[in-house]
C-alpha cells in the first residue's frame, strides 16, 4: 500500500502549479524579447559608432588638407615677398 503523503504520477497538477508554469513561460518570453531588444539596441549603437568614426576620419582628413594648404600658402607668400625685394 502506498503512503498517503506520496503523490502519484497520474494525479493532475494543481491549478497553482499550472499558473506558475504559465508565468514561467511568460517570463521566459519576456526575457527573450528583452534580450532581442537589447541586441537590436546594441546593433544600432554599433552602427552609430561606426558612422561617427567615419566622420572623425573625414574631419581628420580635412584638417590634414587644411594644414597642407596653409603650408603651401605660407611658402608662396614667402616666395612672393622675396621676389618683391
Secondary structure, 3 states (H helix, E strand, C coil): CCCCCCCCCCCCCCHHHHHHHHHHHHHHHHHHHHHHHHHHHHHHHHHHHHHHHHHHHHHHHHHHHHHHHHHHHHHHHHHHHHHHC
